[in-house]
Amino acid sequence: MIGIILQGGGSRGAYQAGFILALSEICEQQESPFSSVSGISVGSVNASILAMDSHNLRKAALRLKSYWLNLGHEDVYDLGKYGIFSSWRKLLSNTGHDSALFESDPLKMFLDPKIDYDGIHEKSQSLTNPTYLNIHAYSYKTSQNIIFTNWLDNQLHYTRPVKINIDHIMASSALPYIFPSKEIEGEMFGDGGLQLIEPSNIMIKQGCNKILGITLDHKDNTKESVAEHLFSAIFPDAIENDFKKIAKMNAKSKKFSILKKRTKEIETLLIRPSKENFKNKEKLLETLPKTLNYFAKVMGLHDNPDSNIMNYIVFTREYTEYLIQQGYDDAMNQKDMIKNFMEN
């Protein structure tokens, strides 16, 4: 069984759409090869589409591409009556969990009618070939990362077995101070990247012996500012760290016969962007609402082309097309390795 983990990263989620598009061409089978799909932050959006169309990987890939190409900033956030000035005033005057720069209602309205929650749930209940969807979120009540999952037959303390809906996806995507947290059954939740540790664990419990991870972090520490280091500390590259732990466990299992009998070897493959994301940055920033573009200049984002913050405010067709193509090209450049991983 194969699982896939899709990490968060704002508009960079389009990169995953491009990768999955290429994957649908690399894999010869029509049905999705993934029995378990996990999403973190914006990765939860892509994961939901994959789980919804698990019977047809190509259909899921084309659907993802279409959704991303038609997603503009007005479909992601609402700045308020006076633009960024309204949002900034709201952020400074509210100290609760709703303290956020943007309202995320537009994203909810964009996504909700496009996802077949009943279909996702039914596929998880299949007796022959179930597809499990796992959505990571952070509980402000328990101060830990939890998983909303349609894998109902489990007793793991960090999971919440549910019929997944738009609220779980919005909770996973609620980046602190950027988007408001989400209340579910009286409990407040935030971005799934917070306190994220060993995201592969639930997939292994679900029976996966192969896990494909797509992180959206491009490693180039020589260009990171203090702010970027802080962002990386809050949202660590959990998939990479997790896969390293799995590799160590595999090595121990091979070395000690007693462990080999008790544990199964898990094969992993980590994919990350091969190059920097932003292209024609100045031109892209000019497409933002005027007050938000002004805010970007004041915050110095124009002088920092690699800022992670940029990926939470820039949603343009030009940038989306660039990211989709980048994800597609990266997959095709590793076609043989990916094909071997998926088939052997």
Steps between C-alpha positions, in 0.01 A plus 500: 500500500619849412431823685563862408560799730442852366661772712382861522637818348223734385490568128787256454234231525474545124840328477339184637228526238766505228682204652179297523421589139833349394446204732173422324702463179782302661267247663343277240205392715182706493411455867693705752785299653449665840315316775571776751511873431615752761475877473658781700374858464454569126605140447168401658320664207699301245470183709120531508483514121729197472284305745182608323621376160693196625336291227666711230840664557494685169162649578624614841810656343304694239249612760781629723659688213169662406422606856842656550495685168166655590602600853567872547575698815133600518419128534740456791465800731292809570683817601196691621341828397820706514738237371803402704434790739175336612677167540792649692267683739305177560822310570624755754166537679429129544718288727297179483522202265316704236789748487601483134603724216254351250152353502500156337129479414572542125716187502229305679242614243736407215581151629186375673281431194791339316569215744284187523520418872252215472710341227817536708328334795360215291843420356641465851233239578579278200559138603737425212704814434440782751658844463566682826522878527695653788483874570753646746405792725625655823279496809537816709322317783743208527804679349571212265467404138202275438364322193144510371460171315230294333687191623232425757629168630790624713584582860796737453502779757601768248221432249144628474297250293244710312316542173729766356347827380606853409549601865782250545673625185463863607635415846808340347556810286458756780851647511534699826456877461442459127168310503260461795495174693205267457260383768386137476269360767601771746875456448728743314739373235781651296746417225595134463870583476516605866662242731501253211699189591521167317212553254577160345402312815128485431563384141720217625221404742262501204717240327730702272846360428587781259456871563550783251545843654477832317643787703480856371819617669790586273815464708747785456595613848761744370221728381274480805438811711439499876127503427537199273692308766223583749235381256692176445523447876124537542423289194786247472535273200329216686491261206876511453563444871243222509652319202844519662360325808344232281834445323673455837236251611537309173876483556455372857246244384747360247777488760310335785299189422264549795392839361466360150235259623303773679519786249445528128728699275345823371622638170485879464552754223522874571432755226576871537515795255829503310525879481380828647131572459465863410528615142444860389434590864441868443244429231320251723485742791344764280203264447414517871233738631656847529494515880648151530776586253576808712508280810744264326733792429482630858577151634800473269361206305603661172861470614467137606392291200516173694277604789257229605245771578479578129350158437200585716403818317596442135235299315516587130454288192851584378661383824274193515591400144868539587469282810296231323759484225778481757333209678436326169859546381648383830295181480591433139869559573476222759267282298698176520558529875132578565378221271728252673377613843134477405516164322762286677 
